[in-house]
């Protein structure tokens, strides 16, 4: 696709939290990154409200390994608490994603310049992203560099088919759905020879409302000043 980017993201640890494990105050990572976590990484590379990033595929390059750590969460009521978080360790993924213009943001129609956004996004990938990259949690620093999706040898290249059961796919935000509510999506991912092909958000059969939320408004002068900053940083 003309508006597609490909990159590799890696780090020492990752925590793609299974929400079922947070009830007791401890966290346990999914075995693979969620759609929403990868979308957050892409938005840290380059984001504007004019765009909606769609994650196409992820390729798991390193073996899936876990490591538990003793963590002291902040106790706002005072006291001291010890919890155990289970992280993925030594992770590396290849990601393929593309952007589409947000049909629910007619107020930003003037900013729908595919060539401009695609070129800025590619340069942002080369620069390692506009903002810090996190692999699911703030304490899991990640790093991004460009790649050709499918290049190199991956640990699961000949693993055939691996199913991961029901997982969180992502969140539906009001500015991407046109509804003033927040929804959580679920799906059943399957990895084939190390590659997971994501279904689109609207194709998820299971979605549940989790709260009320309004669409954020943006003014044209705010986006124009951001455009000027991007051109200065990435030498458009």
C-alpha positions as YAML, in Angstrom:
chain: A
units: angstrom
residues:
- id: 1
  name: UNK
  ca: [0.00, 0.00, 0.00]
- id: 2
  name: UNK
  ca: [1.13, 3.55, -0.66]
- id: 3
  name: UNK
  ca: [0.38, 4.56, 2.93]
- id: 4
  name: UNK
  ca: [2.00, 1.53, 4.62]
- id: 5
  name: UNK
  ca: [4.97, 1.40, 6.99]
- id: 6
  name: UNK
  ca: [7.05, -1.58, 8.12]
- id: 7
  name: UNK
  ca: [9.29, -1.59, 11.17]
- id: 8
  name: UNK
  ca: [10.87, -3.75, 13.85]
- id: 9
  name: UNK
  ca: [10.27, -3.03, 17.53]
- id: 10
  name: UNK
  ca: [12.29, -4.67, 20.29]
- id: 11
  name: UNK
  ca: [13.15, -4.41, 23.96]
- id: 12
  name: UNK
  ca: [14.33, -6.27, 27.04]
- id: 13
  name: UNK
  ca: [10.84, -6.62, 28.51]
- id: 14
  name: UNK
  ca: [7.19, -6.27, 27.50]
- id: 15
  name: UNK
  ca: [3.95, -6.36, 29.48]
- id: 16
  name: UNK
  ca: [0.79, -6.77, 27.38]
- id: 17
  name: UNK
  ca: [-1.43, -7.17, 30.42]
- id: 18
  name: UNK
  ca: [-4.19, -9.74, 30.52]
- id: 19
  name: UNK
  ca: [-6.95, -7.73, 32.28]
- id: 20
  name: UNK
  ca: [-8.16, -10.84, 34.12]
- id: 21
  name: UNK
  ca: [-4.92, -10.87, 36.13]
- id: 22
  name: UNK
  ca: [-5.25, -7.25, 37.33]
- id: 23
  name: UNK
  ca: [-8.12, -8.00, 39.70]
- id: 24
  name: UNK
  ca: [-5.79, -9.15, 42.47]
- id: 25
  name: UNK
  ca: [-3.38, -6.25, 41.95]
- id: 26
  name: UNK
  ca: [-0.84, -8.27, 39.97]
- id: 27
  name: UNK
  ca: [-0.22, -8.39, 36.24]
- id: 28
  name: UNK
  ca: [0.49, -11.21, 33.84]
- id: 29
  name: UNK
  ca: [1.41, -10.58, 30.20]
- id: 30
  name: UNK
  ca: [-0.31, -12.07, 27.20]
- id: 31
  name: UNK
  ca: [2.06, -14.20, 25.13]
- id: 32
  name: UNK
  ca: [1.76, -11.89, 22.13]
- id: 33
  name: UNK
  ca: [1.14, -8.15, 21.69]
- id: 34
  name: UNK
  ca: [-2.43, -6.97, 21.32]
- id: 35
  name: UNK
  ca: [-3.67, -4.96, 18.36]
- id: 36
  name: UNK
  ca: [-4.13, -1.95, 20.64]
- id: 37
  name: UNK
  ca: [-0.59, -2.18, 22.04]
- id: 38
  name: UNK
  ca: [0.88, -2.20, 18.52]
- id: 39
  name: UNK
  ca: [-1.40, 0.64, 17.52]
- id: 40
  name: UNK
  ca: [-0.10, 2.63, 20.49]
- id: 41
  name: UNK
  ca: [3.46, 2.00, 19.32]
- id: 42
  name: UNK
  ca: [2.61, 3.19, 15.80]
- id: 43
  name: UNK
  ca: [0.93, 6.30, 17.22]
- id: 44
  name: UNK
  ca: [4.10, 7.00, 19.21]
- id: 45
  name: UNK
  ca: [5.99, 6.89, 15.93]
- id: 46
  name: UNK
  ca: [3.61, 9.32, 14.22]
- id: 47
  name: UNK
  ca: [0.05, 10.35, 15.00]
- id: 48
  name: UNK
  ca: [-2.44, 13.01, 14.03]
- id: 49
  name: UNK
  ca: [-6.21, 13.02, 14.65]
- id: 50
  name: UNK
  ca: [-6.73, 13.12, 10.89]
- id: 51
  name: UNK
  ca: [-5.48, 9.52, 10.68]
- id: 52
  name: UNK
  ca: [-6.54, 6.11, 11.94]
- id: 53
  name: UNK
  ca: [-3.74, 3.54, 12.01]
- id: 54
  name: UNK
  ca: [-4.67, -0.03, 11.10]
- id: 55
  name: UNK
  ca: [-2.35, -2.86, 12.17]
- id: 56
  name: UNK
  ca: [-2.13, -5.47, 9.41]
- id: 57
  name: UNK
  ca: [0.34, -8.08, 10.67]
- id: 58
  name: UNK
  ca: [2.90, -8.79, 13.35]
- id: 59
  name: UNK
  ca: [5.73, -11.33, 13.12]
- id: 60
  name: UNK
  ca: [7.13, -12.82, 16.33]
- id: 61
  name: UNK
  ca: [10.91, -13.01, 15.87]
- id: 62
  name: UNK
  ca: [12.16, -14.26, 19.27]
- id: 63
  name: UNK
  ca: [10.99, -17.19, 21.41]
- id: 64
  name: UNK
  ca: [8.17, -16.39, 23.83]
- id: 65
  name: UNK
  ca: [9.71, -16.31, 27.32]
- id: 66
  name: UNK
  ca: [8.47, -14.92, 30.62]
- id: 67
  name: UNK
  ca: [10.10, -13.57, 33.77]
- id: 68
  name: UNK
  ca: [8.46, -12.61, 37.06]
- id: 69
  name: UNK
  ca: [9.57, -9.61, 39.08]
- id: 70
  name: UNK
  ca: [8.69, -8.32, 42.52]
- id: 71
  name: UNK
  ca: [7.17, -4.82, 42.14]
- id: 72
  name: UNK
  ca: [6.17, -2.28, 44.76]
- id: 73
  name: UNK
  ca: [3.10, -0.48, 43.36]
- id: 74
  name: UNK
  ca: [2.32, 3.02, 44.61]
- id: 75
  name: UNK
  ca: [-0.06, 2.87, 47.57]
- id: 76
  name: UNK
  ca: [-1.85, 6.22, 47.58]
- id: 77
  name: UNK
  ca: [-3.48, 5.41, 50.92]
- id: 78
  name: UNK
  ca: [-0.08, 4.76, 52.49]
- id: 79
  name: UNK
  ca: [1.68, 1.57, 53.40]
- id: 80
  name: UNK
  ca: [3.83, -0.80, 51.39]
- id: 81
  name: UNK
  ca: [2.66, -3.51, 49.02]
- id: 82
  name: UNK
  ca: [4.57, -6.16, 47.11]
- id: 83
  name: UNK
  ca: [3.15, -7.54, 43.85]
- id: 84
  name: UNK
  ca: [4.53, -9.90, 41.24]
- id: 85
  name: UNK
  ca: [4.35, -8.89, 37.57]
- id: 86
  name: UNK
  ca: [5.10, -11.46, 34.88]
- id: 87
  name: UNK
  ca: [6.80, -9.92, 31.84]
- id: 88
  name: UNK
  ca: [7.78, -11.18, 28.43]
- id: 89
  name: UNK
  ca: [11.55, -10.91, 28.05]
- id: 90
  name: UNK
  ca: [13.86, -10.28, 25.11]
- id: 91
  name: UNK
  ca: [11.07, -9.47, 22.66]
- id: 92
  name: UNK
  ca: [11.35, -8.54, 19.00]
- id: 93
  name: UNK
  ca: [8.54, -8.05, 16.52]
- id: 94
  name: UNK
  ca: [8.18, -7.03, 12.90]
- id: 95
  name: UNK
  ca: [5.07, -4.93, 12.28]
- id: 96
  name: UNK
  ca: [3.19, -3.93, 9.15]
- id: 97
  name: UNK
  ca: [0.61, -1.14, 9.40]
- id: 98
  name: UNK
  ca: [-1.13, 1.44, 7.22]
- id: 99
  name: UNK
  ca: [-3.19, 4.55, 7.86]
- id: 100
  name: UNK
  ca: [-6.62, 5.61, 6.67]
- id: 101
  name: UNK
  ca: [-8.27, 8.99, 6.96]
- id: 102
  name: UNK
  ca: [-10.76, 9.22, 9.81]
- id: 103
  name: UNK
  ca: [-14.23, 9.50, 8.23]
- id: 104
  name: UNK
  ca: [-15.68, 10.81, 11.50]
- id: 105
  name: UNK
  ca: [-13.40, 13.85, 11.58]
- id: 106
  name: UNK
  ca: [-14.92, 16.04, 8.89]
- id: 107
  name: UNK
  ca: [-13.53, 19.03, 10.76]
- id: 108
  name: UNK
  ca: [-10.06, 17.85, 9.71]
- id: 109
  name: UNK
  ca: [-10.85, 17.10, 6.05]
- id: 110
  name: UNK
  ca: [-8.48, 19.88, 4.93]
- id: 111
  name: UNK
  ca: [-5.56, 17.85, 6.38]
- id: 112
  name: UNK
  ca: [-6.18, 14.70, 4.30]
- id: 113
  name: UNK
  ca: [-2.93, 14.75, 2.34]
- id: 114
  name: UNK
  ca: [-1.84, 11.12, 1.94]
- id: 115
  name: UNK
  ca: [1.55, 11.88, 0.40]
- id: 116
  name: UNK
  ca: [2.50, 14.28, 3.20]
- id: 117
  name: UNK
  ca: [1.51, 11.97, 6.05]
- id: 118
  name: UNK
  ca: [3.09, 8.89, 4.50]
- id: 119
  name: UNK
  ca: [6.44, 10.59, 4.00]
- id: 120
  name: UNK
  ca: [6.47, 12.01, 7.51]
- id: 121
  name: UNK
  ca: [5.58, 8.58, 8.93]
- id: 122
  name: UNK
  ca: [8.43, 6.87, 7.04]
- id: 123
  name: UNK
  ca: [10.92, 9.46, 8.25]
- id: 124
  name: UNK
  ca: [9.59, 9.11, 11.79]
- id: 125
  name: UNK
  ca: [10.24, 5.35, 11.63]
- id: 126
  name: UNK
  ca: [13.84, 6.00, 10.57]
- id: 127
  name: UNK
  ca: [14.21, 8.43, 13.47]
- id: 128
  name: UNK
  ca: [12.98, 5.83, 15.97]
- id: 129
  name: UNK
  ca: [9.62, 7.51, 16.53]
- id: 130
  name: UNK
  ca: [8.44, 10.92, 17.67]
- id: 131
  name: UNK
  ca: [7.79, 9.87, 21.25]
- id: 132
  name: UNK
  ca: [9.16, 7.23, 23.59]
- id: 133
  name: UNK
  ca: [8.20, 3.69, 22.64]
- id: 134
  name: UNK
  ca: [6.72, 1.43, 25.33]
- id: 135
  name: UNK
  ca: [6.00, -2.28, 25.01]
- id: 136
  name: UNK
  ca: [2.68, -2.43, 26.80]
- id: 137
  name: UNK
  ca: [3.76, -0.66, 30.00]
- id: 138
  name: UNK
  ca: [5.71, 2.47, 30.96]
- id: 139
  name: UNK
  ca: [8.56, 0.50, 32.50]
- id: 140
  name: UNK
  ca: [9.10, -1.54, 29.30]
- id: 141
  name: UNK
  ca: [11.17, 0.69, 27.02]
- id: 142
  name: UNK
  ca: [11.10, -0.25, 23.34]
- id: 143
  name: UNK
  ca: [13.10, 0.73, 20.27]
- id: 144
  name: UNK
  ca: [12.02, 1.04, 16.66]
- id: 145
  name: UNK
  ca: [13.94, 0.73, 13.41]
- id: 146
  name: UNK
  ca: [12.82, 0.26, 9.79]
- id: 147
  name: UNK
  ca: [12.77, -3.20, 8.22]
- id: 148
  name: UNK
  ca: [11.27, -5.19, 5.37]
- id: 149
  name: UNK
  ca: [8.48, -7.33, 6.80]
- id: 150
  name: UNK
  ca: [9.43, -11.00, 6.48]
- id: 151
  name: UNK
  ca: [13.18, -10.51, 6.24]
- id: 152
  name: UNK
  ca: [15.51, -12.45, 8.54]
- id: 153
  name: UNK
  ca: [14.88, -15.68, 10.39]
- id: 154
  name: UNK
  ca: [12.19, -15.87, 13.05]
- id: 155
  name: UNK
  ca: [11.95, -18.44, 15.85]
- id: 156
  name: UNK
  ca: [8.45, -19.58, 14.81]
- id: 157
  name: UNK
  ca: [8.92, -19.60, 11.03]
- id: 158
  name: UNK
  ca: [8.17, -23.33, 10.84]
- id: 159
  name: UNK
  ca: [5.87, -23.65, 13.85]
- id: 160
  name: UNK
  ca: [2.73, -24.17, 11.76]
- id: 161
  name: UNK
  ca: [-0.37, -23.02, 13.68]
- id: 162
  name: UNK
  ca: [-0.59, -21.82, 17.29]
- id: 163
  name: UNK
  ca: [-3.87, -20.58, 18.82]
- id: 164
  name: UNK
  ca: [-3.95, -18.23, 21.83]
- id: 165
  name: UNK
  ca: [-7.61, -18.38, 22.85]
- id: 166
  name: UNK
  ca: [-9.73, -15.33, 23.62]
- id: 167
  name: UNK
  ca: [-7.74, -12.09, 23.96]
- id: 168
  name: UNK
  ca: [-8.36, -8.37, 24.02]
- id: 169
  name: UNK
  ca: [-8.11, -7.01, 20.49]
- id: 170
  name: UNK
  ca: [-8.36, -3.31, 21.31]
- id: 171
  name: UNK
  ca: [-10.54, -0.34, 22.22]
- id: 172
  name: UNK
  ca: [-13.13, 1.55, 20.19]
- id: 173
  name: UNK
  ca: [-12.73, 5.29, 20.84]
- id: 174
  name: UNK
  ca: [-15.50, 7.79, 20.03]
- id: 175
  name: UNK
  ca: [-13.49, 9.74, 17.45]
- id: 176
  name: UNK
  ca: [-12.99, 6.51, 15.46]
- id: 177
  name: UNK
  ca: [-16.55, 5.16, 15.72]
- id: 178
  name: UNK
  ca: [-18.75, 8.26, 15.80]
- id: 179
  name: UNK
  ca: [-20.35, 7.09, 19.08]
- id: 180
  name: UNK
  ca: [-19.94, 8.76, 22.46]
- id: 181
  name: UNK
  ca: [-18.86, 5.61, 24.23]
- id: 182
  name: UNK
  ca: [-15.79, 3.49, 24.84]
- id: 183
  name: UNK
  ca: [-15.90, -0.18, 23.83]
- id: 184
  name: UNK
  ca: [-13.57, -3.14, 24.39]
- id: 185
  name: UNK
  ca: [-13.10, -5.67, 21.57]
- id: 186
  name: UNK
  ca: [-12.21, -9.37, 21.91]
- id: 187
  name: UNK
  ca: [-11.00, -11.92, 19.36]
- id: 188
  name: UNK
  ca: [-9.24, -15.29, 18.99]
- id: 189
  name: UNK
  ca: [-5.79, -14.82, 17.42]
- id: 190
  name: UNK
  ca: [-3.95, -17.59, 15.59]
- id: 191
  name: UNK
  ca: [-0.24, -17.45, 14.71]
- id: 192
  name: UNK
  ca: [0.77, -19.21, 11.51]
- id: 193
  name: UNK
  ca: [4.50, -19.74, 10.99]
- id: 194
  name: UNK
  ca: [5.26, -16.86, 13.33]
- id: 195
  name: UNK
  ca: [2.85, -14.35, 11.71]
- id: 196
  name: UNK
  ca: [-0.40, -13.06, 13.17]
- id: 197
  name: UNK
  ca: [-2.74, -11.36, 10.70]
- id: 198
  name: UNK
  ca: [-5.09, -9.04, 12.54]
- id: 199
  name: UNK
  ca: [-8.73, -8.68, 11.66]
- id: 200
  name: UNK
  ca: [-9.98, -5.10, 11.37]
- id: 201
  name: UNK
  ca: [-11.64, -3.56, 14.45]
- id: 202
  name: UNK
  ca: [-15.09, -3.58, 12.83]
- id: 203
  name: UNK
  ca: [-14.72, -7.31, 12.13]
- id: 204
  name: UNK
  ca: [-14.49, -8.23, 15.82]
- id: 205
  name: UNK
  ca: [-17.61, -10.16, 16.79]
- id: 206
  name: UNK
  ca: [-17.30, -9.40, 20.49]
- id: 207
  name: UNK
  ca: [-17.43, -5.75, 21.61]
- id: 208
  name: UNK
  ca: [-18.71, -4.45, 24.92]
- id: 209
  name: UNK
  ca: [-19.39, -0.92, 26.14]
- id: 210
  name: UNK
  ca: [-17.08, -0.01, 29.02]
- id: 211
  name: UNK
  ca: [-17.83, 3.69, 29.53]
- id: 212
  name: UNK
  ca: [-18.97, 7.06, 28.24]
- id: 213
  name: UNK
  ca: [-16.54, 9.29, 26.38]
- id: 214
  name: UNK
  ca: [-16.89, 12.38, 24.19]
- id: 215
  name: UNK
  ca: [-15.05, 13.21, 20.96]
- id: 216
  name: UNK
  ca: [-12.13, 15.60, 21.42]
- id: 217
  name: UNK
  ca: [-12.19, 18.70, 19.24]
- id: 218
  name: UNK
  ca: [-9.17, 20.20, 17.48]
- id: 219
  name: UNK
  ca: [-8.71, 23.64, 15.94]
- id: 220
  name: UNK
  ca: [-7.01, 24.11, 12.56]
- id: 221
  name: UNK
  ca: [-4.41, 26.50, 14.01]
- id: 222
  name: UNK
  ca: [-3.31, 23.80, 16.48]
- id: 223
  name: UNK
  ca: [-2.71, 21.26, 13.72]
- id: 224
  name: UNK
  ca: [-0.97, 23.79, 11.47]
- id: 225
  name: UNK
  ca: [1.54, 24.58, 14.23]
- id: 226
  name: UNK
  ca: [2.16, 20.83, 14.67]
- id: 227
  name: UNK
  ca: [2.71, 20.48, 10.90]
- id: 228
  name: UNK
  ca: [5.35, 23.20, 11.04]
- id: 229
  name: UNK
  ca: [7.10, 21.40, 13.89]
- id: 230
  name: UNK
  ca: [7.09, 18.10, 11.95]
- id: 231
  name: UNK
  ca: [8.58, 19.76, 8.88]
- id: 232
  name: UNK
  ca: [11.33, 21.29, 11.00]
- id: 233
  name: UNK
  ca: [12.17, 18.01, 12.76]
- id: 234
  name: UNK
  ca: [11.93, 15.68, 9.80]
- id: 235
  name: UNK
  ca: [13.02, 18.19, 7.12]
- id: 236
  name: UNK
  ca: [10.00, 17.82, 4.89]
...
